Amino acid sequence: MSTLARVKTQISETKGRKPQAMSDELEAIIKRVIGAKLSEADIQSLISDIQLGNATLATGERSIALGGDASDAIIVTGNRNVVVKGANAEAIQRAFQEVEDARRLRTLLTHNEFADRVEAVALTSHQGCFVGREVIRQELQSCLAGTSSTIILHGSGGLGKTRLLLALPDIIPKERSLWYIRNEAESVEPDIASLSRDTQYIIVVDDAHRFSLLYQLREVIVNTELAGKVTLILATRSIFKDSLIYQLGLPGDRIETIEVKPLENQDIDQILQNSPHSITDQDTRHAIVRIAEGNPLIAGIAARLHQRGIALINLTRDRVLTSHLDEILKDLSEAEKEAPNSYQNYIRYLQILAALGAINLDEQELQAKIHELIGISYIDEERIVSRLVEADLVERYWKTLKIASEVLADHILVQHFFDPKTKQADYQKQIIEPFFSLKPREIMTNLAEAEVKGELPQAGLLLGQKLYELRQALNREGNIFRFNLLHCIQDVAYLKPDDILLIVDSIVNGAELPPESIQYRFLGSYEIGHEMVLSKAVEVLESTIYRGRLQDSIKYFHELALYQTENNKYSQVREKSKKALVEIAEFKLRKPYDVQLLLLDRISDWLEK
């Protein structure tokens, strides 16, 4: 299927792997299920087997399992084709419901759970000396004592935002209850609904720009019984701060922003003198201070490299991360001397993971491409993934993989694909050609972020070329392609408004095309009309207003607010556009008056016309 055809449909068929033979342990657990003797250890073992693909769990009155229809108390497991019918259907149902409940990821984490989680995958420990942040701690205390409902901590990667979040128990009022959000949660609503209405809460989201359910948290602090009882603390990169503010849509006086800046040299020096680094040699500390440039993460990794005997004399910030990754992968490869090309296989797998953002092991076509590109089998991949997870380089949630550290993922993307001094792979050949048809949204979003975060014009050129190709395709494709293209570029619009506005212009001022039907695997047939395309265009436009193209965005909002006023079919398009214009016009704390002045100039033009 061509790239454009894939963007046109954006339907991914999910197929599992071939089931493995049922182990004796799994068979014994099944027998205990039938006898209603399932233990906590059995539940964890079943979860592990399901996560690894060794078993599939289907529940419900008319569930579909590996062997066909399974109803009542039938259990179907493995490729031995074992079919068992227990004597007590209710007991079996309860047993498997316990497994299902245990598999469901909790959204809210305690401080200890969050600390264990971030420490397990941190590039360097969050333990030890905590200095140089007294002013920010005071700012946080002041904000928490006031009326703000949201506090946004923002700064570059590695400056210690997560460390500040870990220090919150020392800052917050004792009567407040502190919870941390699990970023990969499927929904926040059930856990939030379980909270007492008689308590004041602080809810924390680390890497908030990666959290897709922010709109649900907004509803919590605005429209539920918890309104006025919840304060959000969001940590993010500075380039995403305005985007988060827009998504929250709260009055300006209810949002406080605190910038996390690099530490002073004396603070880095003090960190290095104390545990876990305990570097007594002054010259060594000064060398690391010079390399770190106020970044405690880089300082910690450099200290670890020094302790392993790596010379510091020629190291830069980027080379610190390169050397750190190289040392880990060498250790992994040394343990697998019998596996050919293991070092390169690790590198290429991490390169793909950094470029795609995440990999779902259930996406069969994607997996086949990865195996072909690297030259590995399913068994090889399972070994690679297992070792990368053990080394804390990769996080795994059920069948989804991602690089544990966003700083490391950014580093791999920049150093391996775009920096001409360190480039190891061709992004066009290794990522775009094999994977763009499967992951267009993820690839374009990562390219846009790479250009902005790493100041990489090469990433911008690649993205610009793909956006140009897609814009040209608008002239020969229909509504399904238009709708799905807008969906794919929605996250890019915030970072690359110029290119995105060209696409929006082609759609808004282009011909009205007839409806098209699309067949979804589980939802059946769905009709995409011009009104749906324009409604999606409004959503994309809402992301273009922050990075210098407000004037053009206002122009399109106005056109869509008056689009075919006599036709009720477009009423939703008009209402969404009017709402966007009203929100732009609102006076908010810290919002530049230039915004209102620009809008007033346009209103004058509209009235004259």
N, C-alpha and C positions, 0 to 999 in steps of 0.2 A: 504494500500500500504506500502511496506517495506521501510526502510530508504534508502537503496541502489537504489531501484526503483525510489524513489522520487528524489534523486540526479541525477539519470539517465535521467529523463525527465525535471525536474525543471519547470513544467508547472503548474501555479496556476490559477484555474478557479475562476473568480471574480463574485460573485453573491450578489445582494443587499438584503436588508431586505424587509419584507413585508411592503407595503406602509400603512401609517396611514391614517385615515379618513381626508379628506380635511377640514380645519378649516374655520369658517365663514370669518375670516380675509383674508385667502388665496383666498377664492372664490371671495371676494370683490375686491381684487387686480387683479384677472383674468378679472373681468368685466371692470376694469379701463384700463387694457391692450387693451381689445377689443374696448373700446371707445377712445383709444389713449390719455389717461389722466394719464399715469404712472408718479409718482413723485419720487424724490430721496429717500424718506422714503420707498416707495414701492419697489424700487430696493434693498435696504438694507434688507428689510423684506424677499424678495424672495431669496436673497443670503443665509440668515439664514436658511430658510426652506429647501433649496437645501443641505446646509451643514449638517443639522440635519437629512436628509433622508426623510423629509416630502413631498418632491416634486422632480421630475426629469425633467430636461430641455433637450429637444432634438430639435436641429435646423437644417436647411438645406432643400434642395428640396425634398429629399426622406428620412427624418429622421424616426427612429424607436422609438416610445414612448410606454408608459405603455399599451395602448390599441391596439397596432398594428401599421400599417403604417400610418403615418401622413404627409400629404403634403400640400403645399400652406399655408393656414392660420388656420389649425386645431390645437387646443390645447387640450391635454389630461392630466387630473390631478386627482390624488388621487384614492381611491378605491370606491368612489361613481360612478366611471365610467362616469364622466361628460365629454362630448365631445361638444366643442363649435366651431363654425366656424364664424369668424368675417367678417365684411363687407369690411375691408381694410387690405389686406394681407401685403402690404408694411409697414403700420404703426405698425402692430403686429411684423413683422420681425425686424423693427428698435428698438422696445421696448425690445425685447428679446436679441438683439445684445448689447444693453446697459447693460443688466444684465450680459451677457457673458464677456463683456469688464471689468466690475466692479469686476467680480470674479477672473479675471486673476491677479495673484500676480505680482506687480512691482518688478523688480530686484534691482533697485537702490533706496536707501533711503537717505533722507537728514540727516544731523547731528541730528536735533530735532527728526525725526522719529526713527532713530536708538537709540537715548538716551531714548525715551519713551519705546521703545520695550525692551531694556535690563533692564531698571529699573523695568519694570512690572514683570519680572520673576527672578530678582536677589535675591539671598539668603539674602543679606544685601545691603543696599542702596549704590549707587555709589556717592551720594552727600556728601558734607562735606570736611574736610581737605585733601589736596592732597600734601603729603610731601615725601621726600626721593627719588624722581625720577628726580632730576635736571640734573644729569649726562646723563641719558637716553634721556631726552628731548633735551639736547645739541647734543647728538649723532644723534637723529632724524633730528634735524635742519641741521646738517652738511651733512647728507646723502641726504636730500631733496634739498640741494643747489648744490650737485654734479651731477654726470652722472648716478647714479644707477637707474635702472628701477624697482627694487624690493627690499623691505626692509622686513626682517622676524624678528618679535619679538617673542622670544620663552622663555618658562619657565614653571614651574610646575603650576598646577591649583590653583587659588585663590590668586596669587601673584600680580594681578592688571594689567594684559595685557589689559583687556577691559577698565579699568579706563584710561590707557594711550591713547587708541583709542578715548575715549570721550574728551580728552584734546587736540586733534589735532588742532582744530580751533585756539588755542593760539600759535601754533608752525609753521603752514604752511605759506608760503608766501601768501600775500593777493591776488595776481593775479591767484592763483591756485583754481580750483573748487573741492570741497571735496564731495565724495559720498561713501556710505557704501553699501555692497552687502547683499541682503537677502539670507541666506544660503540655504533655501529650494526652491530657484528659479528653474524653469524648464529649463530656457535658459537665458544667459546673452546677447546674440547677438542682439535682437530687441532693448533693452534699450540702449546698447552701440552704436548701429548704429544711434540712435537719437541725440547723443551728437554732439555739434558743433566742427568743425575741426579747429577753430581759438582759442581754449582755451587749457590751460594746466590743466590736471586732476590728482587728487590723488584718487585712488579707494581702499577701505579698505575691508578686509575680516577677520572677527573674527572667531575663531575656524576653521581655514583654512583646517585642516586635515579632517574636516567633510564636506567640500565643494567639491561636485563631478564634478563641471564644471570648475575646475582650468585650464584645457586644453584650454577652450574657452577664458579665460582671457589671456593666453599665446599668442594665436593668435592675440588678440587685440594689445598687445604691440610689436608684431614682424611683423605681415603681413598685417596690415590695414593702412588706412589713418591716424590713430591715433598713429602710431608707432613714438616713440620719444616724444609724448605728454602726456603719461600716466605713472604714477608711482604707483606701487602696494605696499600696506602695508598689510602684512599677519601676523596674530597672531596665535600661535599654541603651543602645548606642545613640549618640547625639543626633545622628542624621535621621533617626526615626522619631525623635521627640514630637515634632509638629504633627506627624501622622497619628500618633497615639492620642494627642490632644483632640484632633479632629474626630477620631473614632469614638472617643468618649462623649463628645458633644456637650460638655458641661459648661456652665458659666465660668468665666475666667477667674473669678474670685474664689472658686472652689477647687482650683488646680494650682499646686505649687511645683515649681521645677528647681532642682538642685543639681548643679554641675559637679561631677567628680573629675578633678584635674590631676595631672601627674604629681607625685610626691616630691618634696624637696630632697636634695642629695643627702642631707644629714639624716632624713627619715629612712631612706634606703640603707644607708650605712648602719643605722641602729638595728634594722631588721636583720641584716647580715651578721651582726655581732651576736644575736640571740638565737636560741633554739627555734627551729631544728637545724639552722645552718651553722651557727657557732664558729664563724670564721674569725680567727684572731689576728691573722696577718693583715696589716693595714694596706699594703700595696695591692694585695689580692682584692680587698674590699673596694679600694678606689678604682681598680680596673672594672669591677662589676658595676659600680655606680656609674661609671662612664658609659658602659654598654647599655644599661637599663634606661637611662634618660627619664627617670621618675616613674618607670613602670614596674611595680612590685612583682608582677608575674614573670617578666623577663629576668629580673634580678634573681628570683627563686630558681628558675631553670638554669641560669648561668652558674649559680652556686652549686647546684647538683652536678653540672658538667665538671666543674672544678674538682669536686669531691671524687669524681670518677677518673681524674687524671687528664682531662681535656685542657689543652693550653688555651688561655684566654686572650692572648696577645692580638690575634687577628679576627676575633669574633665581633660581629655586629649584632644588632637586635634580630635581624632576619636569620643570620647564621646560627644564632643561639637556638632558635626553633628547629632549623634544619638539622643541626647536630643532635639535638634532643631526640627528634624523630628517628634519625639514622641509628643512634645507639639502641633504641628500643627494637627497631626492625632487625638489626644485626643480631641482637639477643634471640629474637624469635627464630631467625633463620638458622642460627647455630644449633638450636634445639631440633631442627628439622633437616639435618644434613642429607637424609635420604630423599628428600623432596627436591626435585630439580627446579631452579629458578625461583625458589621460595621468596627471596628478598624482592626481586622484581615483581612477583605476583602480589605481594603485600602493597608495594608502592602503587601499582596500577589499579588495584582495588580501591585504595584510599583516594586516588586521583578521581576515579569515577564517582565515588561517594561524595567527595567535596564538590564536584561539578553539578551533580544531580540534587544534592541536599539531603536526600534520603533514598533508600532502596527498600522496596517491599518484596520479600522473598516469595510471595505468592503470585507475583506478576510473571507468568511463564515466558512471555515473549521478551520482556526486559532481561530476565535471567539468561535466556538463550544468547542474547546479544553480548552480555557481559562475559559469558563463558567463551564465546567465539573470539571476542576481542583479546582477552587475557590468555586464552589457551588453557582453560581449566575445566574440570568436570564438576558435577554437583557435589561429589564427595570432597574434591579439592576445596570448593567454596565453603562447605561446612567447616572444614578444618581451618581455613583462613579466617572466617568470621569468628569461630570459637576462640582462636588465639588473639585476635584483635580486641575482642571483648575482654578476655582475661588480662590483656595488657592495658586496659582502660583507655584505649584509643577510640573505641567504638561502643556506642550504647545500643542495646537491643530491647525493643518492646514488642513482644509477640513476634510478628514477622517483619517488623520495620526496623531498619538500621539507619543510624546517622553517626557522624563523627562527634565524639563526646564534647569536644571543645570547639566553640565557634571560632576562637582565635586560631586554633590549629587548622581548622577547615579553611579559613580565609588565607592562611599562610600557604597551604598546599595549592590552593587555586592560583594565587599570585605567583609563587616561586616556581611552580611546575609548569604553568601554562603561559604566563604573560610577561614575566621579567626576562628580558633578552639575555641577561647575564647568567641566569640559573635555569632557564627553560629546559624542560626534559620531554615535553610531549606537545603534540600539535592539537590544539583544542578543536579545530575544524574537523580533523580526521578521527580523533579519538572520542569526541563528545557529540558534536553537532550532527555529523553524518550518520553515526549508528543510533543515536538516541533522541534526536529532535522530534521525530515522528511519534515517539512514545511519551516524551516529557517536555513538550514545548513551553508550558507555563513555568516549570521549575528552572529550565535552562535559561530562559529569557530573564527571569527574576534574578537568578544568581549572577548573570552577566551584568545586569544593571547595578546590583549591589557591589560587585567587584570593581566596576568602573568608579563608583563614588567612594567606597571605603578605601580602596587602594590607589586611587587616582591613576587608573589604568586606561589610557586611551585605546589600547588594543582591544580590550573587552568591549568598549563602547563602539568601536568600528564593527566588530562581529555582530553585536546586537543590532546596530543600525542597518546592516546589510540584511539580516533576517526580517526586520520590521519592514524594510523597503520591499522585499519579496512578497511578504504577506499583504502589504497594501496594494501592490500590483495585482494580486490574485483577487482582490475585491471586485474587479471589473468583470470577472468571468465566473464568479461563484455566487451562490444564493444565500438565503437567510440563515441556514444552519451554519455555514462557514462564518458569516458575519457575527452571529451570536457567540460562537465558540472562540473566535478570535478575540472579541472584546473580553470574554472571560479570561483568556490566557494572558492578556496584557494589563489586567486590572492592577496587579501588584507592581508592574513596571511603571505605571502612569505617574506615581508619586516621584520616582527618581528620574524619569525621562519624559517629561511632559511635551517637549517639542515634537518628538517622533510620534507620540501617541495622539496628539491633537491633529496631526495630518491624517491619521487613520479615522478619527472621529469625523473630521471634515468630509472625507470621502463617503462616509455612511450617511451623515445628516443631510448633506447636499447632493447625495446620489439619488438614483432612481428608487422608487418604492417597488420592492420585489414581491412576487406572490408568496403565500405561505408554503412551507415545506414540512413534510412529516419526517420525524426521526424515530427509529425503533430502539428503545432501550431494553436491555436484557430483562430487567425485573419490573419496569414501570409500564411496559407496553409502548404503544404509539403516542407521540407527542408532537403537536403542531407548533412550529416556530414562525410567527408572523412579523411584519415590519414593526408593529408596536412593541413587541418583546425586544427586538434589536435596539430600538431607540431607548427603551427603558434601561437596558444594560449600558447603553452609551452614556446616559446620565450618571450612572454609578461610576463609570470610568472617569468622567469629567470631574467628579467630586474629588478625585485623587490628584488632579493636575494643578490645583490652585495655589500650592505652597512654594513652588520652586521657580518663580519668575514668570509664569504664564497666566496670571490671574486675568488680565485684560481679555485674552483670547477665550479663556474658559467662560467668562461672563457673557461674551458674545454668543457662544453656543447655547448656554443656559437660556438666554433670552429667546433665541430662535425656537428652542424646544418648548419653552413656556407658552409660546403662541402657535404651536404646530397644529394646523388643521383644527382650529377652534370649534368648527361646526361638527366635527366627527368625534363621537363619544368613545370610539375605539382607542383614541389617544389621550383620554382624560388622565390616566395614571402618569403618562409621560409628562404632560403639562404640570400636574400637581407636584411631581418630584422635582421638576426644574424650578418651579416657583419657590418651593421649600428651600432648595439650595441657594437661590438668590437671597432669600430672607436671612438665612444663616450667615451668608457673606456680609450682609448689611448690619448685622447685630453688633452693638458695642460691647466689647468684652475687655476685661482687665488684661493689660499688656498687649492688646491687639493694636497694631499701628493704625493711626487715623488715615494713612494713605489709602487704605483699603476702601473706607467709606468715601473718600474724595474721588477715587477712581470710579466707584459705582455711581456717584452723583453726576460725574461727567458723562457717563454712558446714559444715565436716565435723561439728562438734558437732550442728548442726541435722539433718544427714542421718542421723546415728546415732540421734538421738532418734526420727526418723520410721521 
